[in-house]
Amino acid sequence: MITVNILSGDLESANSQSLLFPLIQNENLIAEHGIRMKFYNSEGSDLADCDALFIVSSKFIWSLNLQV
């Protein structure tokens, strides 16, 4: 199973909502294909514990201190 962490922040932006809506609506179908999604609205201690990190809001890019 592939784990994808999604850092979305608040969902006030229409762009964020429209990007995440299909993922949320199809979460079970996506999981059936071997992809587990975990949603975060703020930085968490296990945020980088994943195979792929998807950052929806650019405001998080500068504040993250991730090792690549």
Legacy VTK file of the C-alpha trace (Angstrom):
# vtk DataFile Version 3.0
C-alpha trace
ASCII
DATASET POLYDATA
POINTS 68 float
0.000 0.000 0.000
1.271 3.463 -0.912
0.671 6.200 1.647
0.014 9.726 0.418
-0.214 12.484 3.005
-2.170 15.528 1.896
-1.514 18.832 3.648
-4.455 21.039 2.808
-4.618 23.667 5.526
-7.966 25.382 5.800
-10.449 24.825 3.023
-11.504 28.440 2.609
-10.046 28.634 -0.882
-12.299 27.520 -3.725
-9.196 26.187 -5.494
-8.359 23.931 -2.535
-11.940 22.715 -2.307
-12.177 21.899 -5.998
-8.836 20.089 -5.955
-9.627 17.952 -2.903
-13.301 17.194 -3.588
-12.694 14.368 -6.109
-10.080 12.805 -3.833
-12.411 12.822 -0.837
-15.389 11.562 -2.865
-13.353 8.678 -4.303
-11.237 7.819 -1.279
-12.540 4.224 -1.100
-11.981 3.622 -4.817
-8.458 5.011 -4.553
-7.790 2.750 -1.550
-8.938 -0.267 -3.580
-6.067 0.518 -5.958
-3.499 0.429 -3.147
-3.257 4.106 -2.247
-4.026 5.240 1.284
-4.586 8.954 1.743
-4.243 10.794 5.036
-5.446 14.383 5.236
-3.821 17.035 7.412
-4.916 20.615 8.006
-1.706 21.558 9.823
1.816 20.259 10.200
1.927 17.094 12.277
4.756 15.043 13.659
4.059 12.190 11.231
3.393 14.378 8.187
6.579 13.283 6.392
6.012 9.596 7.236
4.670 8.708 3.790
5.604 7.653 0.290
4.374 10.936 -1.210
3.509 14.305 0.291
0.955 16.429 -1.540
0.851 20.067 -0.402
-2.299 21.846 -1.548
-1.613 25.287 -0.105
1.584 27.132 -0.996
1.642 28.826 2.414
3.069 25.592 3.858
5.969 25.302 1.434
8.103 27.903 3.190
7.310 26.784 6.734
8.133 23.076 6.267
11.567 21.857 7.173
11.537 18.461 5.448
14.526 16.372 4.556
14.311 15.075 0.999
LINES 1 69
68 0 1 2 3 4 5 6 7 8 9 10 11 12 13 14 15 16 17 18 19 20 21 22 23 24 25 26 27 28 29 30 31 32 33 34 35 36 37 38 39 40 41 42 43 44 45 46 47 48 49 50 51 52 53 54 55 56 57 58 59 60 61 62 63 64 65 66 67
